[in-house]
Amino acid sequence: WDTASSYGGGTTVSHQGHTWKSKWWTKGEEPGTTGEWGVWQDLGAC
């Protein structure tokens, strides 16, 4: 994950030892900080 990058829905990234999947387009929203209803879905440890 990179704070300056944008990610379309369905994109997976690695951040702080976990794999995250974006539910919709996002930019600048850090995985793990948006809560259960936020843009990032935690797919577990990578």
C-alpha distance matrix in Angstrom:
0.0 3.8 6.7 9.0 7.8 9.5 9.2 12.6 14.1 13.7 10.4 8.8 5.5 5.9 5.8 9.2 11.1 10.5 9.6 9.0 10.6 10.9 14.7 15.0 13.6 11.3 10.1 9.5 9.8 7.9 8.0 11.4 13.0 14.3 16.9 18.5 19.1 15.8 13.3 11.3 13.4 13.0 14.2 15.0 14.5 13.3
3.8 0.0 3.8 5.5 5.4 8.3 9.6 13.3 15.6 16.0 12.6 12.0 9.0 9.6 8.9 11.8 14.2 14.1 13.4 12.5 13.7 13.2 16.7 16.2 14.0 11.3 8.9 7.8 9.5 8.5 10.1 13.5 14.2 15.5 18.6 20.7 20.9 17.3 14.9 13.6 16.3 16.3 17.8 18.6 18.1 16.9
6.7 3.8 0.0 3.8 5.7 8.1 10.2 13.9 16.1 17.2 14.4 14.3 11.6 12.4 10.9 13.4 16.3 16.1 15.6 14.0 15.0 13.7 16.7 15.8 13.4 10.1 7.0 4.7 7.2 7.1 9.9 13.1 12.7 13.9 17.4 19.9 19.8 16.0 14.1 13.5 16.8 17.3 19.4 20.4 20.2 19.6
9.0 5.5 3.8 0.0 3.8 6.8 10.0 13.5 16.4 18.0 15.1 15.7 13.5 14.8 14.1 16.8 19.5 19.2 18.3 16.6 17.0 15.3 18.1 16.5 13.4 10.5 7.0 6.3 9.7 10.6 13.3 16.6 16.2 16.9 20.5 22.8 22.2 18.4 16.0 16.0 19.4 20.3 22.1 23.4 23.3 22.3
7.8 5.4 5.7 3.8 0.0 3.8 6.6 10.2 13.3 14.7 11.7 12.7 11.1 13.2 13.4 16.7 18.8 18.0 16.4 14.6 14.4 12.7 15.6 13.9 10.8 8.7 6.1 7.2 9.9 10.9 12.8 16.4 16.6 16.7 20.1 21.9 21.2 17.5 14.5 14.4 17.5 18.7 20.0 21.8 21.9 20.7
9.5 8.3 8.1 6.8 3.8 0.0 3.8 6.8 10.1 12.1 9.8 11.8 11.3 14.2 14.7 18.2 20.1 18.5 16.4 14.0 12.8 10.4 12.7 10.6 7.2 5.7 4.4 7.4 9.4 11.3 12.6 16.3 16.4 15.7 18.9 20.3 19.0 15.5 12.2 12.8 15.9 17.8 19.2 21.5 22.3 21.3
9.2 9.6 10.2 10.0 6.6 3.8 0.0 3.8 6.7 8.3 6.2 8.6 9.1 12.5 13.6 17.3 18.6 16.5 13.9 11.3 9.5 7.2 9.6 8.0 5.5 5.3 6.3 9.3 9.9 11.4 11.6 15.2 15.9 14.8 17.6 18.3 17.1 13.9 10.3 10.5 13.1 15.2 16.2 18.8 20.0 19.0
12.6 13.3 13.9 13.5 10.2 6.8 3.8 0.0 3.8 6.3 5.8 9.4 11.2 14.9 16.4 20.1 21.0 18.4 15.4 12.5 9.7 7.0 8.2 6.0 4.2 6.6 9.0 12.3 12.4 14.2 13.9 17.2 17.9 16.2 18.5 18.5 16.9 14.2 10.5 11.2 13.3 15.9 16.6 19.8 21.4 20.6
14.1 15.6 16.1 16.4 13.3 10.1 6.7 3.8 0.0 3.8 5.6 8.9 11.5 15.1 16.7 20.2 20.7 17.7 14.5 11.4 7.9 5.2 5.0 3.8 5.0 7.8 11.1 14.1 13.2 14.8 13.6 16.3 17.3 15.1 16.8 16.2 14.4 12.4 8.8 9.6 10.9 14.0 14.5 18.0 20.2 19.8
13.7 16.0 17.2 18.0 14.7 12.1 8.3 6.3 3.8 0.0 3.8 6.5 9.9 13.3 15.5 18.9 18.8 15.6 12.1 9.5 5.8 5.2 5.8 6.9 8.5 10.6 13.5 16.1 14.9 15.5 13.6 16.1 17.9 16.1 17.3 16.2 15.3 13.6 10.2 9.6 9.8 12.2 11.9 15.5 17.7 17.0
10.4 12.6 14.4 15.1 11.7 9.8 6.2 5.8 5.6 3.8 0.0 3.8 6.7 10.4 12.8 16.5 16.5 13.8 10.3 8.2 5.5 5.4 8.0 8.6 8.8 9.9 11.9 14.1 13.4 13.7 12.1 15.1 17.0 16.0 17.6 17.3 16.8 14.4 10.8 9.6 10.4 12.1 11.8 14.8 16.3 15.2
8.8 12.0 14.3 15.7 12.7 11.8 8.6 9.4 8.9 6.5 3.8 0.0 3.8 7.1 9.9 13.4 12.9 10.2 6.7 5.4 4.3 6.5 9.7 11.3 11.8 11.9 13.4 14.8 13.7 12.9 10.6 13.3 15.9 15.6 16.9 16.6 16.9 14.7 11.6 9.2 9.3 9.7 9.0 11.6 12.7 11.4
5.5 9.0 11.6 13.5 11.1 11.3 9.1 11.2 11.5 9.9 6.7 3.8 0.0 3.8 6.5 10.2 10.3 8.3 5.7 5.3 6.5 8.3 12.0 13.3 13.1 12.1 12.6 13.1 12.3 10.7 8.8 11.8 14.4 14.9 16.6 17.1 17.8 15.2 12.4 9.6 10.4 10.0 9.9 11.4 11.6 10.1
5.9 9.6 12.4 14.8 13.2 14.2 12.5 14.9 15.1 13.3 10.4 7.1 3.8 0.0 3.8 6.9 6.7 5.7 4.6 6.2 9.0 11.3 14.9 16.5 16.4 15.0 14.9 14.5 13.6 11.0 8.9 11.1 14.2 15.5 16.9 17.7 19.1 16.6 14.5 11.2 11.6 9.9 9.8 10.0 9.1 7.5
5.8 8.9 10.9 14.1 13.4 14.7 13.6 16.4 16.7 15.5 12.8 9.9 6.5 3.8 0.0 3.8 5.6 5.5 6.5 7.3 10.6 12.3 15.8 17.3 17.1 14.9 14.4 13.1 11.8 8.6 6.9 8.6 11.4 13.5 15.0 16.5 18.2 15.6 14.1 10.9 11.8 9.9 11.0 10.6 9.5 9.1
9.2 11.8 13.4 16.8 16.7 18.2 17.3 20.1 20.2 18.9 16.5 13.4 10.2 6.9 3.8 0.0 3.8 5.7 8.5 9.9 13.6 15.5 18.7 20.5 20.5 18.1 17.5 15.6 14.1 10.4 8.8 8.9 11.7 14.6 15.5 17.2 19.5 17.2 16.5 13.3 13.7 11.1 12.3 10.7 8.9 9.3
11.1 14.2 16.3 19.5 18.8 20.1 18.6 21.0 20.7 18.8 16.5 12.9 10.3 6.7 5.6 3.8 0.0 3.8 7.0 9.8 13.5 16.1 19.3 21.5 21.9 20.1 19.9 18.5 16.9 13.4 11.0 11.1 14.4 16.8 17.2 18.2 20.7 18.8 18.0 14.3 13.8 10.6 10.7 8.5 5.7 5.8
10.5 14.1 16.1 19.2 18.0 18.5 16.5 18.4 17.7 15.6 13.8 10.2 8.3 5.7 5.5 5.7 3.8 0.0 3.8 6.4 10.1 13.0 15.8 18.4 19.3 17.8 18.3 17.4 15.3 12.3 9.1 9.2 13.0 14.6 14.8 15.2 17.6 16.0 15.0 11.2 10.2 7.0 7.0 5.4 4.2 5.1
9.6 13.4 15.6 18.3 16.4 16.4 13.9 15.4 14.5 12.1 10.3 6.7 5.7 4.6 6.5 8.5 7.0 3.8 0.0 3.8 6.9 10.2 13.2 15.7 16.7 15.8 16.8 16.7 14.8 12.4 9.2 10.3 13.9 14.7 15.1 15.1 16.8 15.1 13.4 9.7 8.6 6.3 5.3 5.8 6.2 5.7
9.0 12.5 14.0 16.6 14.6 14.0 11.3 12.5 11.4 9.5 8.2 5.4 5.3 6.2 7.3 9.9 9.8 6.4 3.8 0.0 3.8 6.7 9.6 12.2 13.3 12.5 13.9 14.1 11.9 10.1 6.8 8.5 11.6 11.7 12.4 12.3 13.6 11.6 9.6 6.0 5.5 4.7 5.5 7.6 9.2 9.5
10.6 13.7 15.0 17.0 14.4 12.8 9.5 9.7 7.9 5.8 5.5 4.3 6.5 9.0 10.6 13.6 13.5 10.1 6.9 3.8 0.0 3.8 6.4 9.1 10.7 10.9 13.1 14.4 12.3 11.7 8.8 10.9 13.4 12.4 13.2 12.5 12.8 10.9 8.2 5.6 5.1 6.6 6.9 10.2 12.4 12.4
10.9 13.2 13.7 15.3 12.7 10.4 7.2 7.0 5.2 5.2 5.4 6.5 8.3 11.3 12.3 15.5 16.1 13.0 10.2 6.7 3.8 0.0 3.8 5.5 7.1 7.5 10.3 12.1 10.1 10.7 8.8 11.3 12.8 11.0 12.5 12.2 11.4 9.0 5.5 4.7 6.3 9.1 10.4 13.6 15.8 15.9
14.7 16.7 16.7 18.1 15.6 12.7 9.6 8.2 5.0 5.8 8.0 9.7 12.0 14.9 15.8 18.7 19.3 15.8 13.2 9.6 6.4 3.8 0.0 3.8 7.2 8.7 12.2 14.3 12.1 13.3 11.4 13.2 14.2 11.6 12.5 11.4 9.7 8.2 5.2 6.2 7.0 10.6 11.9 15.4 18.2 18.7
15.0 16.2 15.8 16.5 13.9 10.6 8.0 6.0 3.8 6.9 8.6 11.3 13.3 16.5 17.3 20.5 21.5 18.4 15.7 12.2 9.1 5.5 3.8 0.0 3.8 6.4 10.1 12.9 11.5 13.6 12.8 15.2 15.5 12.7 14.4 13.9 11.6 9.5 6.3 8.5 10.4 13.9 15.4 18.7 21.2 21.4
13.6 14.0 13.4 13.4 10.8 7.2 5.5 4.2 5.0 8.5 8.8 11.8 13.1 16.4 17.1 20.5 21.9 19.3 16.7 13.3 10.7 7.1 7.2 3.8 0.0 3.8 7.2 10.6 10.2 12.8 13.0 15.9 15.9 13.6 16.1 16.4 14.2 11.4 8.0 10.1 12.8 15.9 17.5 20.6 22.5 22.3
11.3 11.3 10.1 10.5 8.7 5.7 5.3 6.6 7.8 10.6 9.9 11.9 12.1 15.0 14.9 18.1 20.1 17.8 15.8 12.5 10.9 7.5 8.7 6.4 3.8 0.0 3.8 6.8 6.6 9.5 10.4 13.5 13.0 11.3 14.3 15.5 13.7 10.3 7.2 9.0 12.5 15.1 17.2 19.8 21.4 21.4
10.1 8.9 7.0 7.0 6.1 4.4 6.3 9.0 11.1 13.5 11.9 13.4 12.6 14.9 14.4 17.5 19.9 18.3 16.8 13.9 13.1 10.3 12.2 10.1 7.2 3.8 0.0 3.8 5.7 8.6 10.7 13.9 13.1 12.3 15.8 17.7 16.3 12.6 10.0 11.2 14.9 16.9 19.1 21.2 22.2 21.9
9.5 7.8 4.7 6.3 7.2 7.4 9.3 12.3 14.1 16.1 14.1 14.8 13.1 14.5 13.1 15.6 18.5 17.4 16.7 14.1 14.4 12.1 14.3 12.9 10.6 6.8 3.8 0.0 3.8 6.2 9.3 12.2 11.0 11.0 14.8 17.3 16.5 12.7 10.9 11.6 15.3 16.7 19.3 20.9 21.5 21.5
9.8 9.5 7.2 9.7 9.9 9.4 9.9 12.4 13.2 14.9 13.4 13.7 12.3 13.6 11.8 14.1 16.9 15.3 14.8 11.9 12.3 10.1 12.1 11.5 10.2 6.6 5.7 3.8 0.0 3.8 6.4 8.9 7.5 7.2 11.0 13.5 12.9 9.2 7.9 8.5 12.2 13.7 16.7 18.2 19.3 19.8
7.9 8.5 7.1 10.6 10.9 11.3 11.4 14.2 14.8 15.5 13.7 12.9 10.7 11.0 8.6 10.4 13.4 12.3 12.4 10.1 11.7 10.7 13.3 13.6 12.8 9.5 8.6 6.2 3.8 0.0 3.8 6.3 5.8 7.3 10.5 13.2 13.7 10.2 9.3 8.3 11.4 11.8 14.8 15.7 16.3 16.9
8.0 10.1 9.9 13.3 12.8 12.6 11.6 13.9 13.6 13.6 12.1 10.6 8.8 8.9 6.9 8.8 11.0 9.1 9.2 6.8 8.8 8.8 11.4 12.8 13.0 10.4 10.7 9.3 6.4 3.8 0.0 3.8 5.6 6.8 8.9 10.9 12.0 9.0 8.1 5.7 8.0 8.0 11.1 12.0 12.9 13.9
11.4 13.5 13.1 16.6 16.4 16.3 15.2 17.2 16.3 16.1 15.1 13.3 11.8 11.1 8.6 8.9 11.1 9.2 10.3 8.5 10.9 11.3 13.2 15.2 15.9 13.5 13.9 12.2 8.9 6.3 3.8 0.0 3.8 5.9 6.7 9.0 11.1 8.9 9.5 7.1 8.3 7.6 11.1 11.3 12.4 14.3
13.0 14.2 12.7 16.2 16.6 16.4 15.9 17.9 17.3 17.9 17.0 15.9 14.4 14.2 11.4 11.7 14.4 13.0 13.9 11.6 13.4 12.8 14.2 15.5 15.9 13.0 13.1 11.0 7.5 5.8 5.6 3.8 0.0 3.8 5.8 9.2 10.6 8.1 9.5 8.6 10.7 10.9 14.6 15.0 16.2 18.1
14.3 15.5 13.9 16.9 16.7 15.7 14.8 16.2 15.1 16.1 16.0 15.6 14.9 15.5 13.5 14.6 16.8 14.6 14.7 11.7 12.4 11.0 11.6 12.7 13.6 11.3 12.3 11.0 7.2 7.3 6.8 5.9 3.8 0.0 3.8 6.9 7.2 4.5 6.6 6.9 9.3 10.8 14.5 15.8 17.7 19.5
16.9 18.6 17.4 20.5 20.1 18.9 17.6 18.5 16.8 17.3 17.6 16.9 16.6 16.9 15.0 15.5 17.2 14.8 15.1 12.4 13.2 12.5 12.5 14.4 16.1 14.3 15.8 14.8 11.0 10.5 8.9 6.7 5.8 3.8 0.0 3.8 5.6 5.2 8.3 8.0 8.9 10.0 13.7 14.7 17.1 19.5
18.5 20.7 19.9 22.8 21.9 20.3 18.3 18.5 16.2 16.2 17.3 16.6 17.1 17.7 16.5 17.2 18.2 15.2 15.1 12.3 12.5 12.2 11.4 13.9 16.4 15.5 17.7 17.3 13.5 13.2 10.9 9.0 9.2 6.9 3.8 0.0 3.8 5.6 8.5 8.2 7.6 9.1 12.3 13.8 16.8 19.4
19.1 20.9 19.8 22.2 21.2 19.0 17.1 16.9 14.4 15.3 16.8 16.9 17.8 19.1 18.2 19.5 20.7 17.6 16.8 13.6 12.8 11.4 9.7 11.6 14.2 13.7 16.3 16.5 12.9 13.7 12.0 11.1 10.6 7.2 5.6 3.8 0.0 3.8 6.9 8.2 8.6 11.3 14.4 16.5 19.6 21.7
15.8 17.3 16.0 18.4 17.5 15.5 13.9 14.2 12.4 13.6 14.4 14.7 15.2 16.6 15.6 17.2 18.8 16.0 15.1 11.6 10.9 9.0 8.2 9.5 11.4 10.3 12.6 12.7 9.2 10.2 9.0 8.9 8.1 4.5 5.2 5.6 3.8 0.0 3.8 5.7 7.7 10.5 13.8 16.0 18.6 20.3
13.3 14.9 14.1 16.0 14.5 12.2 10.3 10.5 8.8 10.2 10.8 11.6 12.4 14.5 14.1 16.5 18.0 15.0 13.4 9.6 8.2 5.5 5.2 6.3 8.0 7.2 10.0 10.9 7.9 9.3 8.1 9.5 9.5 6.6 8.3 8.5 6.9 3.8 0.0 3.8 6.8 10.0 12.8 15.5 17.9 19.0
11.3 13.6 13.5 16.0 14.4 12.8 10.5 11.2 9.6 9.6 9.6 9.2 9.6 11.2 10.9 13.3 14.3 11.2 9.7 6.0 5.6 4.7 6.2 8.5 10.1 9.0 11.2 11.6 8.5 8.3 5.7 7.1 8.6 6.9 8.0 8.2 8.2 5.7 3.8 0.0 3.8 6.4 9.3 11.8 14.1 15.2
13.4 16.3 16.8 19.4 17.5 15.9 13.1 13.3 10.9 9.8 10.4 9.3 10.4 11.6 11.8 13.7 13.8 10.2 8.6 5.5 5.1 6.3 7.0 10.4 12.8 12.5 14.9 15.3 12.2 11.4 8.0 8.3 10.7 9.3 8.9 7.6 8.6 7.7 6.8 3.8 0.0 3.8 6.2 9.1 12.1 13.6
13.0 16.3 17.3 20.3 18.7 17.8 15.2 15.9 14.0 12.2 12.1 9.7 10.0 9.9 9.9 11.1 10.6 7.0 6.3 4.7 6.6 9.1 10.6 13.9 15.9 15.1 16.9 16.7 13.7 11.8 8.0 7.6 10.9 10.8 10.0 9.1 11.3 10.5 10.0 6.4 3.8 0.0 3.8 5.5 8.5 10.5
14.2 17.8 19.4 22.1 20.0 19.2 16.2 16.6 14.5 11.9 11.8 9.0 9.9 9.8 11.0 12.3 10.7 7.0 5.3 5.5 6.9 10.4 11.9 15.4 17.5 17.2 19.1 19.3 16.7 14.8 11.1 11.1 14.6 14.5 13.7 12.3 14.4 13.8 12.8 9.3 6.2 3.8 0.0 3.8 7.1 8.5
15.0 18.6 20.4 23.4 21.8 21.5 18.8 19.8 18.0 15.5 14.8 11.6 11.4 10.0 10.6 10.7 8.5 5.4 5.8 7.6 10.2 13.6 15.4 18.7 20.6 19.8 21.2 20.9 18.2 15.7 12.0 11.3 15.0 15.8 14.7 13.8 16.5 16.0 15.5 11.8 9.1 5.5 3.8 0.0 3.8 6.5
14.5 18.1 20.2 23.3 21.9 22.3 20.0 21.4 20.2 17.7 16.3 12.7 11.6 9.1 9.5 8.9 5.7 4.2 6.2 9.2 12.4 15.8 18.2 21.2 22.5 21.4 22.2 21.5 19.3 16.3 12.9 12.4 16.2 17.7 17.1 16.8 19.6 18.6 17.9 14.1 12.1 8.5 7.1 3.8 0.0 3.8
13.3 16.9 19.6 22.3 20.7 21.3 19.0 20.6 19.8 17.0 15.2 11.4 10.1 7.5 9.1 9.3 5.8 5.1 5.7 9.5 12.4 15.9 18.7 21.4 22.3 21.4 21.9 21.5 19.8 16.9 13.9 14.3 18.1 19.5 19.5 19.4 21.7 20.3 19.0 15.2 13.6 10.5 8.5 6.5 3.8 0.0
